[in-house]
């Protein structure tokens, strides 16, 4: 299953008159931004109400990414979504911690693997 998290619709609507090559390149950037937006939005739904500062940081990161995603083709092509990944991942880990989770997920090419105290004991 593939999900572009709405990036395809946004690229098609916003850049309908742009050359296909530029529209496709913009889509790839939007896809990365939209995935992060989706993750942050879902994390905000799970974030405990008692974590007001964390909830505000999630909202701020969503605003940053959404502002970038609203840019024109030229500005989108200058964006490296992975530049924003680190901040997004840090926020997601903090939400997990706020929910009482001790394990965290780390991305290692090409799969995700789980890091937890139990895994450390098995090594």
N, C-alpha and C positions, 0 to 999 in steps of 0.2 A: 504494500500500500504506500502511496506517495501523497504527501500533503504539502502544499506550498503555503499554507496558513494565510491565504488571501493575497499573496504577492502577485499571482498571475492576474487576478481581477484588477488589482491596483495598477499594475504595469500596463495592462491593456487599456484601461480607462484613462490613465494619466498621459500615456505616451502613444495614443492611437495614431497620431500623425508622424511620429518619429520613424526613421528607417528601421526595418526589422532587426538589423544587427544591433543597433543601439538599444532598442526596446528589449531584446533578449539579454543583452549585457546588464541592463538596468534590472531586469527580472531577477537575475542571479544575485545581485546585491540585495534587492528587496526581499528575496526569499530568506536570506540570512537574518535580516532585520526582523522580518515578520515571525520567524521561528522564536527569536528572543522575546519579541513582544508577547507571543502566545504563552511562553513559559512564565514570563513575569506576571502576566495577567492571572494565570492559573495559580501561581504561588501567592499572589495577593489575596485570592479567595480563601486560601488555606491558612494564611498568616493569622495568628491569634490577635484578637482585638487589643490585648494588653501590650502588644509590640508596636506602639504608635510610631516610634522613630523608624523602625524597619519598614512599616507600611508606607511611610512618607518617602523613604529611599526607593522603594519599589516603584511608587508613583512617579518619582522624579526620573528614574531610569526609563520608564515607559514613555514619558514625555520627550526625553532626549532622543530615543530611538524613533518615535513617531514623527518628530520634527525632521529627522534625517530622511525618513521614508517619504515625506511630503516634498522633498527636493526635486529639482528638475533633473533631466537625464545627465547633464554635465556634472552636476554636484554629486549625484548618486554614483557615477563612475569613478569618483575620487575616493569613495568610502570603502574601507576595509572592515566588513562586519566583524571579523575576528578581533579587531581592536577593541570592540565593546564586549566581546565574549567574557573576558576576565572579570569585569565588573558584574556582568549578569550572573556568571557562575558563583561568584562570591555571595551575591544576594540570595541566590537559590539555596546555597549551603546554609546561610544564616536562617532562612525560613525553616529548613529541615531541622536545624538545631533548636529553633524555637518550638517546633512541634515535638521535641523530645527525641529525635532520631540521633543515633550515634554513628550510624553508617553514612558514608557519602559515596556518591557515584563520580567516577573520574573517567574522562574520555581517553582512551588509548587507541591508537589506530589499529585496526579499523573498528574494533568493538568497544562497547562500554564495559567496564568491569567494576565490580563493587569493592570498595576498600572499607574494611571494618576491623575492629580489634580481633575478631575471630579469624579473619584471613591472615593477620599477622602471626597468629599462633600456629597456623598451618605451614608457614614458610620455613 
